[in-house]
């Protein structure tokens, strides 16, 4: 399983990713694009809130 890190693109075939445990508390914006042989999806935006 891949780990999502700040300001780093992530490419994976798995539908689940881990969040970097060293992320400081705050609100993070993640953009998801699904790519396949037939093209790319619209961008989906997800906000993640990390609490202490």
MMTF fields as JSON, N, C-alpha, C and O atoms, coordinates in Angstrom:
{
  "mmtfVersion": "1.0.0",
  "mmtfProducer": "UNKNOWN",
  "numBonds": 207,
  "numAtoms": 208,
  "numGroups": 52,
  "numChains": 1,
  "numModels": 1,
  "chainsPerModel": [1],
  "groupsPerChain": [52],
  "chainIdList": ["A"],
  "bondAtomList": [4, 2, 8, 6, 12, 10, 16, 14, 20, 18, 24, 22, 28, 26, 32, 30, 36, 34, 40, 38, 44, 42, 48, 46, 52, 50, 56, 54, 60, 58, 64, 62, 68, 66, 72, 70, 76, 74, 80, 78, 84, 82, 88, 86, 92, 90, 96, 94, 100, 98, 104, 102, 108, 106, 112, 110, 116, 114, 120, 118, 124, 122, 128, 126, 132, 130, 136, 134, 140, 138, 144, 142, 148, 146, 152, 150, 156, 154, 160, 158, 164, 162, 168, 166, 172, 170, 176, 174, 180, 178, 184, 182, 188, 186, 192, 190, 196, 194, 200, 198, 204, 202],
  "bondOrderList": [1, 1, 1, 1, 1, 1, 1, 1, 1, 1, 1, 1, 1, 1, 1, 1, 1, 1, 1, 1, 1, 1, 1, 1, 1, 1, 1, 1, 1, 1, 1, 1, 1, 1, 1, 1, 1, 1, 1, 1, 1, 1, 1, 1, 1, 1, 1, 1, 1, 1, 1],
  "groupList": [{"groupName": "UNK", "atomNameList": ["N", "CA", "C", "O"], "elementList": ["N", "C", "C", "O"], "formalChargeList": [0, 0, 0, 0], "bondAtomList": [1, 0, 2, 1, 3, 2], "bondOrderList": [1, 1, 2], "singleLetterCode": "X", "chemCompType": "L-PEPTIDE LINKING"}],
  "groupTypeList": [0, 0, 0, 0, 0, 0, 0, 0, 0, 0, 0, 0, 0, 0, 0, 0, 0, 0, 0, 0, 0, 0, 0, 0, 0, 0, 0, 0, 0, 0, 0, 0, 0, 0, 0, 0, 0, 0, 0, 0, 0, 0, 0, 0, 0, 0, 0, 0, 0, 0, 0, 0],
  "groupIdList": [1, 2, 3, 4, 5, 6, 7, 8, 9, 10, 11, 12, 13, 14, 15, 16, 17, 18, 19, 20, 21, 22, 23, 24, 25, 26, 27, 28, 29, 30, 31, 32, 33, 34, 35, 36, 37, 38, 39, 40, 41, 42, 43, 44, 45, 46, 47, 48, 49, 50, 51, 52],
  "secStructList": [7, 7, 3, 3, 7, 6, 6, 7, 7, 7, 7, 7, 1, 1, 1, 7, 7, 3, 3, 7, 6, 6, 7, 7, 1, 3, 3, 3, 3, 3, 3, 3, 7, 7, 3, 3, 6, 6, 3, 3, 7, 7, 7, 3, 3, 3, 3, 3, 3, 3, 7, 7],
  "xCoordList": [0.839, 0.0, 0.893, 1.897, 0.52, 1.301, 0.928, -0.162, 1.85, 1.62, 1.523, 2.4, 0.45, 0.215, 1.078, 1.008, 1.898, 2.799, 2.515, 1.952, 2.899, 2.678, 3.391, 4.55, 2.695, 3.252, 3.955, 4.921, 3.487, 4.103, 3.022, 2.083, 3.149, 2.162, 2.263, 3.329, 1.161, 1.113, 0.405, -0.698, 1.031, 0.423, 0.333, 1.329, -0.86, -1.058, -2.211, -3.107, -2.188, -3.295, -4.276, -5.365, -3.888, -4.726, -5.744, -5.429, -6.952, -7.975, -7.834, -8.678, -6.774, -6.572, -5.147, -4.208, -4.989, -3.652, -3.57, -4.591, -2.365, -2.132, -1.788, -1.285, -2.048, -1.691, -0.379, -0.222, 0.56, 1.853, 1.63, 1.054, 2.062, 1.809, 2.558, 2.281, 3.488, 4.239, 3.578, 4.119, 2.411, 1.733, 1.344, 0.752, 1.669, 1.258, -0.255, -0.862, -0.859, -2.285, -2.609, -1.825, -3.751, -4.187, -5.158, -5.526, -5.57, -6.494, -5.714, -4.96, -5.894, -5.16, -6.128, -7.16, -5.776, -6.583, -5.895, -4.708, -6.65, -6.125, -6.955, -8.183, -6.29, -6.989, -6.788, -5.667, -7.884, -7.846, -8.248, -9.282, -7.42, -7.729, -7.524, -6.468, -8.536, -8.438, -8.097, -8.787, -7.019, -6.584, -6.734, -6.41, -7.228, -7.365, -7.005, -6.635, -7.113, -6.791, -7.736, -7.396, -8.918, -9.894, -9.827, -10.578, -8.958, -8.813, -8.69, -8.377, -8.946, -8.814, -10.153, -10.942, -10.395, -11.63, -11.508, -10.433, -12.621, -12.604, -11.88, -11.803, -11.358, -10.665, -11.691, -12.656, -11.482, -12.291, -11.448, -10.274, -12.033, -11.301, -11.764, -12.961, -10.8, -11.058, -10.289, -9.123, -10.938, -10.259, -10.062, -10.987, -8.864, -8.52, -8.143, -7.277, -8.788, -8.466, -7.66, -8.133, -6.432, -5.571, -5.617, -5.326, -5.987, -6.064, -4.964, -4.456, -4.602, -3.576, -4.07, -3.349],
  "yCoordList": [-1.165, 0.0, 1.241, 1.296, 2.216, 3.453, 4.437, 4.363, 5.363, 6.376, 7.749, 8.152, 8.473, 9.818, 10.796, 10.837, 11.587, 12.546, 13.946, 14.098, 14.964, 16.35, 16.69, 16.326, 17.38, 17.908, 16.856, 17.166, 15.631, 14.563, 13.812, 13.293, 13.749, 12.969, 11.49, 11.003, 10.797, 9.388, 8.614, 8.976, 7.571, 6.692, 5.3, 4.749, 4.737, 3.405, 2.708, 3.363, 1.405, 0.621, 0.201, -0.288, 0.391, -0.007, 1.089, 2.271, 0.728, 1.73, 2.348, 3.147, 1.99, 2.488, 3.01, 2.394, 4.162, 4.696, 5.017, 5.235, 5.046, 5.429, 6.904, 7.463, 7.529, 8.923, 8.958, 8.233, 9.778, 9.899, 10.239, 11.287, 9.397, 9.644, 10.853, 11.281, 11.404, 12.578, 13.893, 14.959, 13.842, 15.086, 15.863, 15.3, 17.147, 17.946, 18.191, 18.088, 18.516, 18.811, 19.932, 20.865, 19.829, 20.84, 20.255, 19.083, 21.086, 20.674, 20.543, 21.443, 19.431, 19.151, 18.891, 18.242, 19.408, 19.232, 18.201, 18.324, 17.178, 16.114, 16.087, 16.155, 15.987, 15.859, 14.452, 13.947, 13.828, 12.466, 12.448, 12.999, 11.81, 11.61, 10.135, 9.57, 9.525, 8.118, 8.059, 8.646, 7.339, 7.195, 5.739, 4.823, 5.546, 4.19, 4.217, 5.261, 3.092, 3.004, 3.865, 4.247, 4.175, 4.971, 6.461, 7.242, 6.866, 8.289, 8.571, 7.688, 9.845, 10.301, 10.83, 11.376, 10.66, 11.165, 12.655, 13.242, 13.246, 14.612, 14.58, 13.533, 15.708, 15.793, 15.751, 16.514, 14.87, 14.817, 15.422, 15.08, 16.313, 16.988, 16.44, 16.294, 16.14, 15.594, 16.436, 16.764, 16.783, 17.497, 16.54, 15.83, 16.523, 15.662, 16.545, 17.411, 16.333, 17.06, 16.175, 15.121, 16.596, 15.852, 16.558, 17.749, 15.798, 16.353, 15.755, 14.674, 16.447, 15.952, 14.74, 14.182],
  "zCoordList": [0.0, 0.0, 0.0, 0.71, -0.792, -0.906, 0.202, 0.768, 0.505, 1.537, 0.906, 0.142, 1.226, 0.726, 1.519, 2.747, 0.809, 1.447, 0.919, -0.165, 1.674, 1.269, -0.036, -0.235, -0.909, -2.17, -3.014, -3.712, -2.959, -3.742, -4.509, -3.906, -5.841, -6.59, -6.225, -5.85, -6.339, -5.971, -7.081, -7.492, -7.551, -8.541, -7.946, -7.476, -7.966, -7.412, -8.12, -8.652, -8.124, -8.68, -7.595, -7.893, -6.329, -5.208, -4.875, -5.014, -4.442, -4.127, -2.739, -2.335, -1.998, -0.634, -0.51, -1.013, 0.17, 0.454, 1.946, 2.599, 2.47, 3.861, 3.92, 2.945, 5.028, 5.251, 6.014, 6.997, 5.588, 6.26, 7.73, 8.023, 8.661, 10.085, 10.64, 11.76, 9.889, 10.359, 9.975, 10.27, 9.32, 8.95, 10.197, 11.117, 10.237, 11.385, 11.323, 10.257, 12.472, 12.475, 11.486, 11.311, 10.855, 9.904, 8.905, 8.986, 7.961, 6.909, 5.61, 5.238, 4.928, 3.695, 2.554, 2.727, 1.387, 0.178, -0.7, -1.002, -1.11, -1.963, -3.233, -3.179, -4.378, -5.654, -6.185, -6.234, -6.58, -7.089, -8.556, -8.934, -9.378, -10.787, -11.089, -10.803, -11.664, -12.041, -13.52, -14.354, -13.838, -15.231, -15.648, -14.892, -16.857, -17.395, -18.876, -19.413, -19.514, -20.943, -21.776, -22.896, -21.242, -21.993, -21.678, -22.263, -20.781, -20.476, -18.996, -18.197, -18.64, -17.254, -16.766, -17.538, -15.467, -14.868, -14.588, -14.707, -14.217, -13.705, -12.359, -11.716, -11.944, -10.655, -9.527, -9.531, -8.575, -7.353, -6.236, -6.091, -5.452, -4.376, -3.036, -2.787, -2.181, -0.859, 0.156, -0.062, 1.258, 2.336, 3.498, 3.89, 4.043, 5.179, 6.348, 6.221, 7.492, 8.716, 9.632, 10.056, 9.948, 10.856, 12.207, 12.316, 13.228, 14.583, 15.452, 15.158, 16.507, 17.441, 18.172, 18.999]
}
